[in-house]
Amino acid sequence: MLGGRKQILVADDENNLRRILAAQLQNDGYDVFEVGDGRAAIEALGEHHIDAVITDLRMPQVDGLGVLKHCQEHLPELPVILITAHGTVETAVQAMRQGAFDFISKPFDLAEIRNVIAKAVRTGDLRGREVQLEGGAGAGRYKIIGGDPAMTEIYTILEKVADTPATVLITGESGTGKELIARALHENSSRSDSAFIRVNCGAIPRDLMEAELFGYERGAFTGAVNSKPGRFELAHGGTLFLDEIGEIPVEMQVKLLRAIQEGEIDRVGGIKPITVDVRLVAASNRELKREIVAGRFREDLFYRLNVVPIHLPPLRERRSDIPLLAQHFLSIHALRFRKPISQISPEAREALVNYGWPGNIRELENVVERCVLLSDGDTIRLRDLAPEVRAASPGAAGAADEDDDEQDDGAGGGGLKEQVREATTRLEREMIVRALAQTGTNVTQTARLLKISRKSLQIKMKELGLREQS
């Protein structure tokens, strides 16, 4: 979102419960949309930018599982939290194994709701937009785009270890696609029909880490009004992916080590161990050996995790894959924004290849998405790229872009005031277009995102030649 408040969708056919939830979340600083059934929830998801969904499991029209299925198909990164009665907890657990973010049992404690929502929003913030590389040109058995020699070595490792119980540690800079590798390991193993449970360790408060991973019994602490399985139990028979494992507190690392070594966990407040069969994959963008020296990571845990190390190279070290990746993202976002853009000019492609990409694949996707939003015609040209990317072009010092000959030669560029005015107009247009995309072209919600009145936005859109859509 563009500096706005996080937006939560609450779907429940019990009016009082829905209103209580909405009031609490509004007090916590969220914008809340309320609906009374699953069909209305799906409609709301098409009209507004939503950061998290709370839905009752049992509702008329479409139930909570239907809402979850819709999100999995159309908004796969959107956290969906289920509210369930005690008798349907097992259904909620199965839903989590199918991709639900979390579940809360009735009767529930408002503090629990607040913690789960905060965790969901925090997870979304940490993930940003995950790298989407499934399908498309260049995608092979592992659904990962790239044929650079550095990636070929990784495919060889995947071939050898995917269908084994070996623990894998994936390292690499942020935005290199570590979760894609974890999913490839899972989907090419005999566990592929079971759950893939992902935990972003950086999104969990330190005091809730144990309960998150190992679960808890009723009454184990204030707010624990029902028992709840942890992520290890949810991943039983499948794969548990611990992302950003370097964020786990040292005091929790001992318990994690025991769970890995013995295949047993203890719920918080529990009186007997629970056996779990989990294939563990961990990832970190930190240099864990440095963390060991600094006393922030246990050496014995590191060696237990580092049975099979996989290091993902940064994008600047696999430049031959950049054109493939850029074309893949172009296809995705041209379809998403209904733009007739199908190609990248040679000059723009050269700039993309030469740029350093500190944000890796995620930054590349963001740049291509921006170009699709702002470009006219059927081709992304050098002038459409962000200035820092355009500067990587060998000819950047001599010309603004390869299409200067198509522009008016008479003005000579104008003075400082004229250049500032033009830059401001471009920035305004870019911000409005991006906000419209985030809200599904809902003008009212776009105005709220940009913190201006609807009338002002309509006037500005008319000035900039942006058509208002219903």
C-alpha positions as CSV (number, residue, x, y, z in Angstrom):
1,M,0.0,0.0,0.0
2,L,1.1,3.6,-0.6
3,G,1.6,4.7,3.0
4,G,-2.0,3.8,4.0
5,R,-3.4,1.7,6.8
6,K,-3.6,-2.1,6.4
7,Q,-7.0,-3.3,5.3
8,I,-8.7,-6.3,6.8
9,L,-11.7,-8.2,5.4
10,V,-13.9,-9.8,8.1
11,A,-16.5,-12.3,6.8
12,D,-18.9,-13.8,9.3
13,D,-22.7,-14.4,9.3
14,E,-22.9,-13.6,13.0
15,N,-23.5,-9.9,13.1
16,N,-22.5,-9.3,16.7
17,L,-19.2,-11.3,16.4
18,R,-18.4,-9.5,13.1
19,R,-19.0,-6.1,14.6
20,I,-16.9,-6.9,17.7
21,L,-14.0,-8.0,15.6
22,A,-14.3,-5.0,13.3
23,A,-14.4,-2.6,16.2
24,Q,-11.4,-4.1,17.8
25,L,-9.3,-4.1,14.6
26,Q,-10.3,-0.5,13.9
27,N,-9.1,0.4,17.4
28,D,-5.8,-1.2,16.5
29,G,-5.4,1.0,13.5
30,Y,-6.7,-1.2,10.7
31,D,-9.3,-0.3,8.1
32,V,-12.0,-3.0,8.1
33,F,-14.5,-4.2,5.6
34,E,-17.3,-6.3,6.9
35,V,-19.4,-8.9,4.9
36,G,-21.9,-11.5,6.0
37,D,-21.2,-14.4,3.7
38,G,-18.5,-15.9,1.5
39,R,-19.9,-14.7,-1.8
40,A,-19.8,-11.1,-0.5
41,A,-16.2,-11.7,0.7
42,I,-15.1,-12.8,-2.8
43,E,-16.8,-9.7,-4.3
44,A,-15.0,-7.5,-1.8
45,L,-11.7,-9.0,-2.7
46,G,-12.3,-8.0,-6.3
47,E,-13.1,-4.4,-5.3
48,H,-10.5,-3.6,-2.6
49,H,-6.9,-4.1,-1.8
50,I,-7.0,-6.4,1.2
51,D,-4.0,-7.2,3.4
52,A,-5.5,-10.1,5.4
53,V,-8.8,-12.0,5.5
54,I,-10.6,-13.3,8.6
55,T,-13.4,-15.6,7.7
56,D,-15.8,-17.9,9.5
57,L,-15.6,-21.5,8.4
58,R,-19.4,-22.0,8.2
59,M,-21.3,-19.3,6.3
60,P,-24.2,-19.2,3.8
61,Q,-23.7,-18.9,0.0
62,V,-19.9,-19.7,0.1
63,D,-18.2,-21.1,3.2
64,G,-14.8,-20.2,4.5
65,L,-13.1,-23.0,2.6
66,G,-14.6,-21.5,-0.6
67,V,-13.1,-18.2,0.3
68,L,-9.8,-19.9,0.9
69,K,-10.0,-21.7,-2.4
70,H,-10.7,-18.4,-4.2
71,C,-7.7,-16.8,-2.6
72,Q,-5.4,-19.7,-3.4
73,E,-6.4,-19.4,-7.0
74,H,-6.4,-15.7,-7.5
75,L,-4.5,-14.1,-4.5
76,P,-2.1,-16.8,-3.4
77,E,0.0,-14.6,-1.1
78,L,-3.0,-13.2,0.8
79,P,-3.2,-14.5,4.4
80,V,-6.5,-16.2,5.2
81,I,-7.4,-16.8,8.8
82,L,-10.3,-19.2,9.6
83,I,-12.6,-18.9,12.6
84,T,-14.0,-22.2,13.6
85,A,-16.2,-23.8,16.2
86,H,-14.6,-26.4,18.5
87,G,-16.2,-29.3,16.5
88,T,-14.6,-28.3,13.2
89,V,-11.0,-27.8,14.4
90,E,-9.8,-30.8,12.4
91,T,-11.3,-29.2,9.3
92,A,-9.4,-26.0,10.0
93,V,-6.2,-27.9,10.5
94,Q,-6.7,-29.5,7.1
95,A,-7.3,-26.1,5.6
96,M,-4.0,-24.8,7.0
97,R,-2.3,-27.7,5.4
98,Q,-4.0,-26.5,2.2
99,G,-2.7,-23.0,2.5
100,A,-4.7,-21.1,5.2
101,F,-2.5,-18.8,7.2
102,D,-3.9,-19.7,10.6
103,F,-7.1,-20.6,12.5
104,I,-8.8,-19.4,15.7
105,S,-11.3,-21.6,17.6
106,K,-14.5,-20.3,19.2
107,P,-14.7,-19.1,21.9
108,F,-11.6,-17.0,21.3
109,D,-9.6,-14.4,23.1
110,L,-9.4,-11.0,21.4
111,A,-5.7,-10.9,22.2
112,E,-5.3,-14.0,20.1
113,I,-7.1,-12.5,17.2
114,R,-4.9,-9.4,17.5
115,N,-1.7,-11.5,17.6
116,V,-2.6,-13.6,14.6
117,I,-3.6,-10.5,12.5
118,A,-0.4,-8.7,13.4
119,K,1.6,-11.8,12.5
120,A,-0.2,-12.1,9.2
121,V,0.4,-8.5,8.3
122,R,4.0,-8.7,9.4
123,T,4.6,-11.8,7.3
124,G,3.2,-9.9,4.3
125,D,5.5,-7.0,4.9
126,L,8.6,-9.2,5.2
127,R,7.8,-11.1,2.1
128,G,7.0,-8.1,0.0
129,R,6.0,-9.6,-3.3
130,E,7.4,-13.1,-3.5
131,V,9.2,-14.1,-6.6
132,Q,6.7,-15.7,-9.0
133,L,8.5,-17.9,-11.5
134,E,6.2,-20.8,-12.1
135,G,5.5,-21.7,-15.7
136,G,6.5,-19.6,-18.6
137,A,9.5,-19.8,-20.9
138,G,12.5,-21.5,-19.5
139,A,10.6,-23.3,-16.7
140,G,11.7,-26.9,-16.4
141,R,10.9,-29.7,-14.1
142,Y,11.4,-27.6,-11.0
143,K,9.2,-24.7,-12.2
144,I,12.1,-22.3,-11.9
145,I,13.2,-20.0,-14.8
146,G,16.9,-19.9,-15.5
147,G,19.6,-21.8,-17.4
148,D,22.7,-20.0,-16.2
149,P,25.5,-22.4,-15.2
150,A,25.1,-21.2,-11.6
151,M,21.5,-22.4,-11.6
152,T,22.4,-25.7,-13.4
153,E,24.5,-26.7,-10.4
154,I,21.5,-26.1,-8.1
155,Y,19.3,-28.3,-10.4
156,T,21.8,-31.1,-10.0
157,I,21.6,-30.9,-6.2
158,L,17.8,-30.8,-6.4
159,E,17.8,-33.9,-8.5
160,K,19.9,-35.8,-6.0
161,V,18.3,-34.7,-2.7
162,A,14.7,-33.8,-3.4
163,D,13.3,-37.3,-2.7
164,T,15.3,-37.9,0.5
165,P,14.7,-37.0,4.1
166,A,17.9,-34.9,4.3
167,T,17.7,-31.4,5.9
168,V,18.5,-28.6,3.5
169,L,19.8,-25.1,4.3
170,I,19.2,-22.5,1.6
171,T,21.2,-19.3,1.7
172,G,21.2,-16.2,-0.4
173,E,20.4,-12.6,-0.5
174,S,16.8,-11.4,-0.2
175,G,14.8,-11.7,-3.4
176,T,16.8,-14.6,-4.9
177,G,13.9,-17.1,-4.7
178,K,14.7,-19.3,-1.6
179,E,11.1,-20.3,-1.2
180,L,11.0,-21.5,-4.8
181,I,13.8,-23.9,-4.0
182,A,12.1,-25.1,-0.9
183,R,8.9,-25.8,-2.8
184,A,10.8,-27.6,-5.5
185,L,12.3,-29.9,-2.9
186,H,8.8,-30.6,-1.5
187,E,7.0,-31.1,-4.8
188,N,9.7,-33.4,-6.2
189,S,9.6,-35.7,-3.1
190,S,7.4,-38.5,-2.0
191,R,5.9,-36.1,0.5
192,S,4.4,-33.9,-2.2
193,D,0.9,-35.0,-1.4
194,S,1.3,-33.9,2.2
195,A,1.5,-30.4,3.6
196,F,4.1,-27.8,2.8
197,I,4.1,-25.5,5.9
198,R,6.0,-22.2,5.7
199,V,7.0,-20.2,8.7
200,N,8.7,-16.8,8.5
201,C,10.6,-16.7,11.7
202,G,11.2,-13.0,11.4
203,A,7.4,-12.3,11.6
204,I,6.9,-14.1,15.0
205,P,7.4,-12.2,18.3
206,R,10.0,-13.8,20.5
207,D,7.6,-14.7,23.3
208,L,5.3,-16.5,20.9
209,M,7.9,-18.4,19.0
210,E,7.6,-21.7,21.0
211,A,3.8,-21.7,20.8
212,E,4.0,-21.0,17.1
213,L,6.3,-23.9,16.3
214,F,5.2,-26.5,18.9
215,G,1.6,-25.5,19.7
216,Y,0.0,-25.2,23.1
217,E,-2.5,-26.7,25.5
218,R,-5.6,-25.0,26.8
219,G,-4.7,-22.8,29.8
220,A,-1.0,-22.9,29.1
221,F,-0.9,-19.1,29.2
222,T,-3.3,-16.1,29.3
223,G,-5.5,-16.2,26.2
224,A,-4.9,-19.9,25.5
225,V,-8.7,-20.7,25.7
226,N,-8.3,-23.8,23.4
227,S,-5.5,-26.2,22.6
228,K,-3.8,-25.6,19.2
229,P,-1.3,-27.6,17.2
230,G,2.0,-25.9,16.2
231,R,3.6,-25.8,12.8
232,F,5.6,-29.0,13.4
233,E,2.3,-30.9,13.9
234,L,0.7,-29.3,10.9
235,A,3.7,-30.4,8.7
236,H,3.5,-34.0,9.9
237,G,4.2,-36.2,6.9
238,G,5.2,-33.3,4.8
239,T,7.7,-30.5,4.7
240,L,8.3,-27.6,7.2
241,F,10.1,-24.6,5.7
242,L,11.6,-22.3,8.3
243,D,12.4,-19.1,6.4
244,E,14.8,-16.6,8.0
245,I,15.9,-19.1,10.6
246,G,18.6,-16.8,11.8
247,E,15.8,-14.7,13.5
248,I,15.0,-17.5,16.0
249,P,16.1,-16.5,19.5
250,V,19.0,-18.5,21.0
251,E,16.9,-19.8,23.8
252,M,14.5,-21.4,21.3
253,Q,17.3,-22.9,19.2
254,V,17.9,-25.6,21.9
255,K,14.3,-26.8,21.6
256,L,14.4,-26.7,17.8
257,L,17.6,-28.8,17.9
258,R,15.9,-31.4,20.1
259,A,12.8,-31.5,17.7
260,I,15.1,-32.1,14.7
261,Q,17.3,-34.7,16.5
262,E,14.6,-36.7,18.2
263,G,11.5,-36.2,16.0
264,E,9.5,-35.1,19.1
265,I,8.0,-31.8,20.2
266,D,6.4,-30.7,23.4
267,R,3.4,-28.3,23.3
268,V,3.5,-25.4,25.6
269,G,1.8,-26.6,28.8
270,G,1.8,-30.2,27.5
271,I,2.7,-33.2,29.7
272,K,3.8,-35.7,27.0
273,P,5.9,-35.5,23.9
274,I,4.4,-35.7,20.4
275,T,6.1,-37.6,17.7
276,V,6.4,-35.7,14.3
277,D,7.6,-36.9,10.9
278,V,8.8,-33.7,9.2
279,R,11.3,-33.0,6.4
280,L,12.9,-29.8,7.4
281,V,14.1,-27.1,5.0
282,A,15.6,-23.9,6.4
283,A,16.6,-20.6,4.7
284,S,18.5,-17.5,5.7
285,N,19.8,-14.3,4.1
286,R,22.2,-13.9,7.0
287,E,25.7,-15.4,7.1
288,L,25.0,-17.9,9.8
289,K,28.7,-18.6,10.5
290,R,29.1,-15.0,11.5
291,E,26.1,-15.3,13.7
292,I,27.8,-18.2,15.4
293,V,30.9,-16.2,16.1
294,A,28.7,-13.3,17.4
295,G,26.9,-15.8,19.8
296,R,23.5,-15.4,18.1
297,F,23.3,-18.8,16.5
298,R,24.2,-22.2,17.9
299,E,26.9,-24.1,16.2
300,D,25.4,-27.5,16.8
301,L,22.1,-26.3,15.3
302,F,23.9,-24.9,12.2
303,Y,25.5,-28.3,11.5
304,R,22.3,-30.1,12.0
305,L,20.6,-27.8,9.4
306,N,23.5,-27.6,7.0
307,V,23.4,-31.3,5.9
308,V,22.8,-30.2,2.3
309,P,23.7,-26.6,1.7
310,I,22.2,-24.7,-1.4
311,H,23.5,-21.2,-2.1
312,L,21.4,-19.1,-4.4
313,P,23.5,-16.7,-6.5
314,P,22.4,-13.0,-6.7
315,L,20.9,-12.0,-10.0
316,R,24.0,-10.0,-10.9
317,E,25.9,-13.3,-11.0
318,R,23.4,-15.0,-13.4
319,R,23.0,-12.2,-16.0
320,S,22.2,-14.6,-18.8
321,D,18.8,-15.3,-17.1
322,I,17.7,-11.7,-16.9
323,P,16.1,-11.5,-20.4
324,L,14.1,-14.7,-19.7
325,L,13.0,-13.5,-16.3
326,A,12.1,-10.0,-17.6
327,Q,10.0,-11.5,-20.4
328,H,8.3,-13.8,-17.9
329,F,7.3,-10.9,-15.6
330,L,6.2,-8.9,-18.6
331,S,3.8,-11.6,-19.7
332,I,2.3,-11.9,-16.1
333,H,1.8,-8.1,-15.6
334,A,0.6,-7.4,-19.2
335,L,-2.2,-9.9,-18.6
336,R,-2.8,-8.6,-15.1
337,F,-3.2,-5.0,-16.2
338,R,-4.7,-5.8,-19.6
339,K,-2.0,-4.0,-21.5
340,P,-1.0,-4.9,-25.1
341,I,2.7,-5.0,-24.2
342,S,4.6,-8.1,-25.5
343,Q,8.2,-7.3,-25.9
344,I,11.3,-5.4,-24.6
345,S,13.4,-3.4,-26.9
346,P,17.1,-4.4,-27.4
347,E,18.3,-1.2,-25.7
348,A,16.1,-1.7,-22.7
349,R,17.1,-5.4,-22.5
350,E,20.7,-4.4,-22.5
351,A,20.2,-1.9,-19.6
352,L,18.4,-4.6,-17.7
353,V,21.3,-7.0,-18.2
354,N,23.9,-4.4,-17.2
355,Y,22.1,-3.2,-14.0
356,G,23.4,-4.5,-10.7
357,W,20.0,-5.5,-9.1
358,P,20.7,-5.1,-5.4
359,G,17.1,-6.3,-4.8
360,N,17.6,-9.3,-7.0
361,I,14.7,-11.1,-8.8
362,R,12.1,-9.3,-6.7
363,E,13.5,-5.9,-7.8
364,L,13.5,-7.0,-11.4
365,E,9.8,-7.9,-11.2
366,N,9.0,-4.6,-9.6
367,V,10.8,-2.7,-12.4
368,V,9.0,-4.7,-15.1
369,E,5.6,-4.2,-13.3
370,R,6.2,-0.5,-13.2
371,C,7.1,-0.4,-16.9
372,V,3.9,-2.3,-17.8
373,L,1.9,0.2,-15.8
374,L,3.4,3.3,-17.4
375,S,4.3,2.2,-20.9
376,D,2.3,3.0,-24.0
377,G,2.4,0.8,-27.1
378,D,3.4,-2.8,-27.3
379,T,7.1,-2.5,-26.3
380,I,9.0,-1.6,-23.1
381,R,11.7,0.9,-24.2
382,L,14.7,2.3,-22.5
383,R,12.8,5.5,-21.6
384,D,10.3,3.4,-19.7
385,L,12.8,2.0,-17.2
386,A,13.5,3.5,-13.8
387,P,16.4,6.1,-13.9
388,E,18.8,4.0,-12.0
389,V,18.3,1.1,-14.4
390,R,18.3,3.3,-17.5
391,A,21.7,4.6,-16.3
392,A,23.2,1.1,-16.8
393,S,22.7,1.4,-20.5
394,P,26.0,2.0,-22.4
395,G,24.4,4.9,-24.3
396,A,22.8,6.5,-21.2
397,A,25.2,9.4,-21.1
398,G,24.5,10.4,-24.7
399,A,20.7,10.1,-24.9
400,A,17.7,9.7,-22.6
401,D,16.5,6.8,-24.7
402,E,16.5,5.2,-28.1
403,D,13.4,7.0,-29.2
404,D,14.6,10.6,-28.8
405,D,14.2,11.0,-32.6
406,E,10.4,10.5,-32.1
407,Q,10.2,13.5,-29.7
408,D,9.9,17.2,-30.4
409,D,13.3,18.8,-31.1
410,G,12.2,22.4,-30.9
411,A,12.0,23.1,-27.1
412,G,15.5,22.1,-26.3
413,G,14.5,20.5,-23.0
414,G,13.2,23.7,-21.3
415,G,14.5,25.4,-18.1
416,L,14.6,24.2,-14.5
417,K,11.0,25.1,-13.7
418,E,9.7,23.2,-16.8
419,Q,11.8,20.2,-16.0
420,V,10.5,20.2,-12.4
421,R,6.9,20.5,-13.6
422,E,7.3,17.6,-16.0
423,A,9.0,15.4,-13.3
424,T,6.2,16.2,-10.9
425,T,3.6,15.3,-13.4
426,R,5.3,12.0,-14.2
427,L,5.5,11.2,-10.5
428,E,1.9,12.0,-9.9
429,R,0.8,9.8,-12.8
430,E,3.0,6.9,-11.6
431,M,1.6,7.1,-8.0
432,I,-2.0,7.2,-9.2
433,V,-1.6,4.4,-11.7
434,R,0.1,2.2,-9.1
435,A,-2.6,3.0,-6.5
436,L,-5.4,2.2,-9.0
437,A,-3.7,-1.1,-9.7
438,Q,-3.6,-1.9,-6.0
439,T,-7.3,-1.2,-5.5
440,G,-8.5,-2.8,-8.6
441,T,-9.3,0.6,-10.1
442,N,-11.6,1.5,-7.2
443,V,-11.5,5.3,-7.3
444,T,-12.8,5.7,-3.7
445,Q,-10.2,3.4,-2.3
446,T,-7.5,4.9,-4.4
447,A,-8.3,8.3,-3.0
448,R,-7.9,6.9,0.5
449,L,-4.6,5.4,-0.3
450,L,-3.3,8.7,-1.7
451,K,-4.8,10.7,1.2
452,I,-6.7,13.0,-1.1
453,S,-10.4,13.5,-1.7
454,R,-12.3,11.5,-4.4
455,K,-13.1,14.8,-6.2
456,S,-9.4,15.8,-6.3
457,L,-8.4,12.4,-7.6
458,Q,-11.1,12.6,-10.4
459,I,-9.8,16.0,-11.5
460,K,-6.2,14.9,-11.4
461,M,-7.0,11.7,-13.4
462,K,-8.8,13.8,-16.0
463,E,-5.7,16.1,-16.3
464,L,-3.4,13.1,-16.7
465,G,-5.6,11.3,-19.2
466,L,-6.4,8.4,-16.9
467,R,-9.9,7.1,-17.5
468,E,-12.1,6.4,-14.5
469,Q,-13.5,2.9,-14.5
470,S,-16.6,1.7,-12.6
